[in-house]
Amino acid sequence: MPTAFPYHTPVDHTPRGRLSVVVSNEQPTDVLQTVSSETAQQILAALDDNPAPASDIAEAADTSVQNARYHLEHLCEADLVETVDTWYS
């Protein structure tokens, strides 16, 4: 039965291994600054091993989609998360 919403195919995603971060006095602390906010930590927890669209991440982190996208962009720049697929509605 046709619906008003586009069909989303399942995402085939193999999570990469856990990341350990070691920070010395000479290294920049970009990663630590990125994960210092509670929202960023909630987003990382929501993405634990399952990809999700920004709207689902925002709901899991109890924040707006715009705020979730802001944190996702910074998490991507810090190489802590990656885009696995793009869906348009």
N, C-alpha and C positions, 0 to 999 in steps of 0.2 A: 504494500500500500504506500503510495507516495506521501511524503510529509513536507511540511513547510521548511524544514531545516535540512541543510546539506548532510549527506552521508559521510561519516568520517571512517576511513579505513583504519584498522588497527595498526599501531606503530610497532615495527619490529626493532627492538632496542636491546642491546646487550650492555648492561652497565659496566663501566670501567672500574678498576679496583679502587679501594679507599685511598684517600690522599692524606699523607702525613705532612704537616708543615713544620719546618724547623726554622726559627727566626734567630739570626745572630745580630750583633750590633751593627754590622755593615749592611745587612739586607733591609730593603724597604719593607714597611709594614702594611702594604696595600691589602694583602689578604686579611690581615687582622682587622683593619679598618672596615673592610667589606662585611665581615661576619660579626662585627661588634654590635649591630642592631638586633633587637629581638625579632623584628620582622624577617630579616635575612635568615636568622636561625630557624624560624618557623617554616620559611620557604624551603630551606635545605632539608628539614625533617619531612616536609610534605613530598619532596622529590626523592625520598630515600632510595628507591630503586625503580620507581615507576614514573615515566614521563607523563606530563599533564599540561593542558593548555593554561594560559595565564589566568583565565577566569576561574578554573578549578583551584589553582594555586592561591589566588586571592581569597577564595572562599575558605580554604583550609587554614590560611594565615589570618583570617578575619580582618582583611584590609581591602582597599579598593583595587580594581584592576590596574589603574594608573600607578599606584604605589607598588604593587607587585611587579609590574613591568620595570619600574625604576630599579628595584632591587635585583631583578633578574638580569638586567643589563650590566649592573656592577658585578654580579656573580659570574657572568660570562666573561667580562673583562679580566677578572681575577682567575679565570680558567677553573672555576669550581663547578660550573654547570655548562651544558652545551645544548644547542638547539638540535633536536633530532628530526623534526618535521614542522611544516608550517601549514596551518589550516586557515582558510578564509571563509567568512560567513557573509 
